């Protein structure tokens, strides 16, 4: 099972990073906003602890998405305020905001996704307004990666997912749910883009990220029930299809079909 987790998570994150680097910042934001981190962690929860456990923790997964969006917001703020070491300041600011927000959210008891969804939607509206100040820039063309670079990216990204998959061994269902929405695939993706494209491109991706969080919210709302009703495999496919379908629809309606183009190298 451990080997499966490493291989599966690494392939997905490496593939998404490759597509993101060759796309417009809008498409990169769409990819970064996919519920891949939550999907992998909840999938591993289901495999290890059962579908009923996932159905129990998903309201808290939804609650934790507000902490994840706080990470994004303060990553932007921290990297914006400094010229040197912007990646380091952005990362430390984002992680600090995530920990504080997750701690505060842990005091909220929920039995369904209604209150967590309201909190998240309020943050999405606020960050969407705030991020209007970010200029949209064109990402640079990336060259082919060496095998060692791809391996390094995969191991780096996979480490977050693997650590989170063992959270239920240490915490109760509430904290397991909150931590399951840690930006385990988004964080390495932002760092990869920051290193390869620069902070201006990362900020341009962040500009469009709040709309992606609605897709993650949809996934969190439906996945537990779909697991119970249709099983882990089909439930995952159905939940991802609903979430991705929403994100593509929003992207096309807002920016047109041209926004979906991916550059060839």
Order of alpha helices (4+ residues) and beta strands (2+ residues): alpha-alpha-alpha-alpha-alpha-alpha-alpha-alpha-alpha-alpha-alpha-alpha
